[in-house]
């Protein structure tokens, strides 16, 4: 065993003449432990929130979305799209036609987005998990129904129990002119709501209808706004995306989930790393208590240092003793913090100890998810700060060495 490491270990567990050194060392170790645990807990909670949010978004955000680069609509019956539709790795191939429209219910009105979807929209999606009221029904016994976002429902005061009042959806006619009655320039259709879904504001201001209803409303018999494609599990989405881009050229854009929701991913990452950096600064303060602890230890062990020096120990060995002393304090605190943080997260996973509030329908308690990279990140973050703090302490110990020699 290295001499410096051996002596540092003895100093760590031995009694000191000055009792305050034990207290300061304990506080330093406790600070590292709490800081490390907090980092693990915060990162795990953000992982859980990210998984839940993205899972909910995946119900409405396809794995790949094809849109025209110029204009609003395109023809989905092009030869390449017809051949792509037959790909066996595809779970759902949804034709989508959407546009802004005026939505009225009783005496209220709201400007939202009407999204018409083909039958494949219901394949491979857990849409019932997003429903707050009613059901996710678009067709039943030959009748078209609409599923509306929570924002639409709240703005219009829609009641699913009232079967006598339907949604009225208005869209400008393609041949709109200067009519004396402005309402003559609009196409309007009525549709009964079957359910209310809630995810996030970006989605909650839309109403989802069968594609045929939207085609009739917008007077668009053939063209679509986008194609939404989902694949079987294990499919390499990036490879397929590159292949599609290569074959369809510059006329279209092909976006994966991250590209469709860049704002969401950026927000999650900004919040995660902002809180991470705040906790790192707290951890730095805790770790730099080691400097004070080791400085007092140098004073406490000045006779030992003098004896080691007289036996031929150089400055590098003395410096190494206090460097490894600081690293041991940090290492024990870090490992203890990671274990404690993991136990807290496991307890939250199994017993749902901390609730988010009963008013939330999607989440009852804070979700938690582990990622191996988080443990590695926390360990090396603590290790890096510990090296700096212990290095400073070791340098100070060497500077004190000459003063100790004079005193003795």
N, C-alpha and C positions, 0 to 999 in steps of 0.2 A: 504494500500500500504506500502511496506517495506520502512523504513525511508531512507536508503541509496539510494534506487532507486528514491524516491521522490526528494531528494536533488540533485541527479545527473541529473535528468531531468530538474530541475530548472536551474542548472548551465549550462546545454547544450544550452538552449535557451535564457539565460539572457545575458545582456551586460557585458563585462569585462572591468576593468579599463585599462588594457593593450590591445590595439587594435590588437597587433601582435598575441595574443592567438586565437582570432577569425579567423585570416588568417591561422594560422598553423592548427587549427582544421578543417577549410574548405578544406585545401590542403590534410589533412589526409583522410577526407571523400571522396574527389574527387579521390584520389589515389585508395581507396578501390573500388569505383564505377567503375572506368575505368578498374581496374584489374579484377573485377568480370565479367564485360561485355565482356572483351577480352577472358576470360576462356570459357564463354558460347558460344561465336561466334566461337572460334577455335574448341571446341568439336563438335559443330553442323555442321561445315563445314567438319570435318573429318567423322562424321556420314554420311553426304550426299555423300562424295567421296567413302566411304566404300560401301554404298548401290549401287551406280552406278557401281563401279568396280565389285562387287560380282554378280550383276545382269548380267553384260556382261559375266563374267566368267561362270555363271550358264548355258549359252547357249552352252558351250562346256564342262563344268564340271558337270557330273551327280550327283544326290543325293547319290547314292551308286555305287561303282565300284569294280567289282570282278576280281582279277588277280591271276595267278598261283604264288605260293611262290617260286617254282623252275622252271627254264626254261622260255621260251618266250610265248608258246602257250599251249592250252588245248582243250579238246573236249567239246563243248557246249551242246552236245546231251545226257549228263548224265541224269539219271532219275530225280534227284533233280532239276536240272536247267529247265527241261521240265515242271515240276510241278510248279516251281516258276514263269515261264513265264505266267501261267494261272491265277495268283493271280489278283483278281479284283481291288485291290488298285493300281496296276501298270498302269502308263500312257504310258510309253515307255520302251521297253526291247531291247536294241541295241547290236547287235553283232559287235565287232570291231576287225579288223586285221590291225596292223600297223608295219611299219619297215622303217629304213633309206634307202634312195635310191638316185641315181644320177638323177637330173632333168635337162633337156636341153631344151633351147628355142632359135631358130635361132643359133647364134654362141656362146651363153653364157651357162654356166652350174652352178648348185647349188646343194649342198648336203642337203637335207631336209628329212622330214618324210612324208611318204604316209600313210594316214589313211583311210582305207576302212570301210564304215559303212552300216549297213542294213537299210531298209526303215523306221524303227521306230525312226531313228535319227532325222527325221524332225517333229516328234510329240511333241507337248507341248513346243516348243522352239520359242523364238522370234528372229530368226536368221537374219531377214531382218534388224534389228537394228545394226548389226555388219558389214553390207555390205557397202563398200566404192564405189565400181564400179560394175556394172552388177547386177546379181541376184543370189540367193542361189538355183541354179538348179543342181541336180545331174543326173536326167534322164529326157529325153524329147523325145517322139515318138520313143522309143526303142534305143536311143543313149545315151551313158554315157558321163557325163560332170564332170569337176573338179572345185571345189571352192578353190582358193589359198589364202594363207596368204599374208599380205602386204609386209613382208620381202622377200618372194619368188618373188612377183611381182616386187619389187624394184631391186632385184639382177639380175633378168633375163630380165627386161624391157618388160614384157608381155603387149601386147596390145589386149584388148578384141575386138576391132574393126577389127583386122586383122584375118579373118576367114580362111586364107590359111596357117597359121602357127600354128601347134599344139604343145603341150608339149610332150616331149619324156621322158619317165620314164624308168630308167635302174635299174635292180636288179640282183645280182649274181645268177647263176643257182645252183640248189642243187647238180647237178652232174658236177660242174665245174672241169676242169682238166687243164693240161698243154698244152693248145692250142697255136699254133704259132700266132694266132690272138686273143689278149685279149678280143676283143668284142664278140667273139664266146662263152665266158664264162658268158655272161650276157643275161638276158631276157629283152627285151624292148617293151613297148607298147606306143601307142600315144593316147592322149586324149585332147579334146578341153576345154579350160577354160571358165567358164560361169560367174564368179564373183570373186571379191577380198574382203576379210574381214580383219578387223583390230581390234585387242584387246590389245595384249601385246606380248612381244618378245617370251614368252614361247609357244604361240600358232601361232604366225604369220609366223613361218618357216615350216608350214605343208601345205599339199594339201589334201583336203577331196574328196574322190571318192566313187562311189558305191562299196559295198563289193565284188561283182562279179569281178569287174575290178582288185581289189587288189589280190583276190584269184588267178586269172589268172597270174598276174604279179609275185607273190611270189611262184607260183606252190604249193599252199596250199588249197586243195579242201574242207577241212572239219573243221580244227581247227581255233581257234580265239585267239587274244591276251588278250581280256578282254570282260566283259559284263558290259554295262552301263545302270543303272536302274533309272528311275524317277517315282515318286509316285504322287497320287492325293493330293491336298491341305488338310491339317489337319492330315496327316498320321504321326505317331510317328516313325521317321526315326531311332532314337537310338534303339528303341525296335526291329524293324525289322532287323537292323544291328546285334544286339545281337543274334537274332533267327537264322539268316543265318550263322553266325560264329559258333554257336553251332551245326548246322546240317552238314555243309560241312567240319568241322574239320580243321586240320593244313595244308592241301594241298593248300589252297587258302588264299589270304588276301582280306578283305572287308573294303574299305575305304569310309568315308563320305567326304563331300566337304572340310572341314577343314583339314583333313588328306591328301587329294590330293593336297592341296595348302598351306602347312605349311609355306613355305617361304613368300607367299603373306600375310597371316594373321599375321605373326610375324613382317613383315615390316610395315604394317598398325598400329599395336599396338605400336611398337617401336617409330614410328614417332609421333603418338598421345601423348604418355606419355612423350616423350622427350620435345615436345613443351609445354605440360601441366606443367612440372616441371620448365621450364624456366620462364613461366608466374607466377608460384607460388613464385619463388624467387623475381620477381619484386613486387609481392603483399606483400611479407614479408617486403621489404624495405618501401613500402607505409604504411603498418600497424605499423611499428616501429616508424613512425613519431608521432604516438599517444603518445609514451613515452615522447618526447620533449614537445608536446602540454599539456599533463597532468602535467608535472613537472612545467611548467610555470603557469598552473592553480593553483597548490598548493601554489606557491608564491603569486599569485594574491588574493587568498582567505585565506591568513594566519590569518586575523582577524576573519573570520567566523569559521575557525578551532579552534582558541583559545576560542571563545565563546562556541562552541559545547563541547569542552573539559571541560570548566568550568561548563557546565550544566550536566556533567557526561558521555558524550559520550566517549566510549572506542576506542582503536586503531582499533578494528575490524570494527566499524561503519565508522570511517574515511577512512579506507582502502577500505571498500565496496563502498563508494561514488565515489572514483576515478576509482575503478574497473568497476563499472556499467557505469560511464561516458565514458570510453574507449569502452566498449561493445556496447553502444548506437551509438557512432560514427561509429563503424564497421558495426553494424546491418543495420543502415540507408544506408550506402554506399553499402553494399552487396545487399540489396533488390533493391535499385535503379539501381545497375549494372546489376542484373539479368533481371530486366524489360527492361532496355535499350538494353542489348544484345539480348533479345528476339524480341524486336521491329526491330532491325537491321536485324536479321535473317528472320523475317516475310517479311520485305521489299525486301530482296534478293530473297526470294521464289517467291514473286508475281511479282516483277518488274525487276528481273535479273539485278541489278544495276552494279555488278562487273563482267566483262567478263573474260573468260579464254583465249580468242583469237579466231579469225575467222578461223584459220587454223585447228582447231580441229573439227572433224566431229561428234564426239560422244557427246561432251559437249560444250555448248555455254557459259554458265555462271557457276560460282561456285555453286554446289548443296549444299543444307542445309537440315538437318533432325534433329528433336528433339528427345531426349530420356529423360524420367523423371529422370533416375538415374544421368544424368549430372547435373541437377539442385540441386539434393540432394548432389552430390559430391562437387560442388562449394560452396554451403551453409555451409557444415560442414568443408570444407577446410578453408574457411574464418573464421568460428567460432573458429576452433582450434587455428589458428594463433592469432586471437583476444584475446583469453583467455590468451595466453602466454604474448602477448604484454601488455594487460591490467593488468595482474598479476604483471608484472615487474614494471609498473607505480604505482600500488597501494602500492607495497612494498617500493618504493622510497618515496612515500608520507608519509608513517609512519616514515621512517628514518628522514624526514624533520620536523616531528612533534616536536621533542625535541628542534631542533634549533629554531623553531618558538616560542616555549614557552620562551626560553631564550631572544629572541629579544623583546618579549612583556613584 
